[in-house]
Amino acid sequence: MNKKELKEIIKEDKAYYFDKGLKRVYRFFTHNPLYQRGRYIIICRKIGYYSLHQKSILGKILLAFYSRKKNILGEKIHIELGPNIFGRRLRIYHNDIVVNVGAIVGDDCELYGNNCIGNRGSNFPPTDAPILGNGVSLGVGANIIGKVHIAHNIKISSMSLVNKDLTEENALYGGVPAKLIKR
């Protein structure tokens, strides 16, 4: 990723998370959760960029600065994401989200809150984490555990647990463990 692509991606994030005009000013001064989640996502994108381009001393300083800022803001809003794990136009609607560092989240994904996307525990390497395709939507309380692959455009209903591969695209899954509900 170069600096031009980073600016374009951040512009897409700002278009969703930050409204124009008085609404933006209101959200800034009231510490609106949507505004805070947008700041968090943009900081994660900058960390991802500087972690790839940290050859200069300024790059290392900016990486340390944005990492600290991300940790402080993430602790306040209860979101824990890694820097290079999610694609473009990630939508986070509510807080309490944990995504493993080894996970890969595709473009246009939606997380509705209280989600965990992680490996099976501390005894497993971080690379044993889920891989989500483009357009995946996780309902409130939906969790994905283990080294599983989720196909494109899958919706996972609320309070579901995914612990195996979901290969059928354009489908709705739900339950514990998740099963196909509707194509």
Secondary structure, DSSP 8 states (H G I E B T S, - for coil): --HHHHHHHHHHHHHHHS-STHHHHHHHHTT-HHHHHHHHHHHHHHHHHHHHS--SHHHHHHHHHHHHHHHHHHHHHTEE--TTSB-TT-EE-SS-EEE-TT-EE-TT-EE-SSEEEE-S-TTS-TTS--EE-TT-EE-TT-EEESS-EE-TTEEE-TT-EE-S-B--SSEEEETTTTEEEE-
